[in-house]
Amino acid sequence: MIPGGWMAWTFPVALFFYCIACLLILFTLLAIRYPETPRRGVLRIETTRGDRLFISLLGSAFLCVGWLFAFGPPLWGALICCLIYAAAVFRWV
């Protein structure tokens, strides 16, 4: 067995992890440069930018799994749904 051969390291997979890493770096720099006080949204819990990023990433994962269950492999529609969901989370949560 080839070490690391358990996962298909294709360009889309690498791009996904690269984007997540860039988001984490960006949000860290934003937190250092522009400190933020937690705010209350529609969930009535205090959240910061990082909390809202986590909520949007977790929800997007569930949206993609649901999309795969309902419609199958092309995930372009799921990507659009995830972007709308993330925008709503950052606006109202």
Summary of the structure (lengths in Angstrom):
residues: 93
radius of gyration: 16.0
end to end distance: 45.3
largest distance: 49.9
contacts: 197
relative contact order: 0.10
helix: 67%
strand: 4%
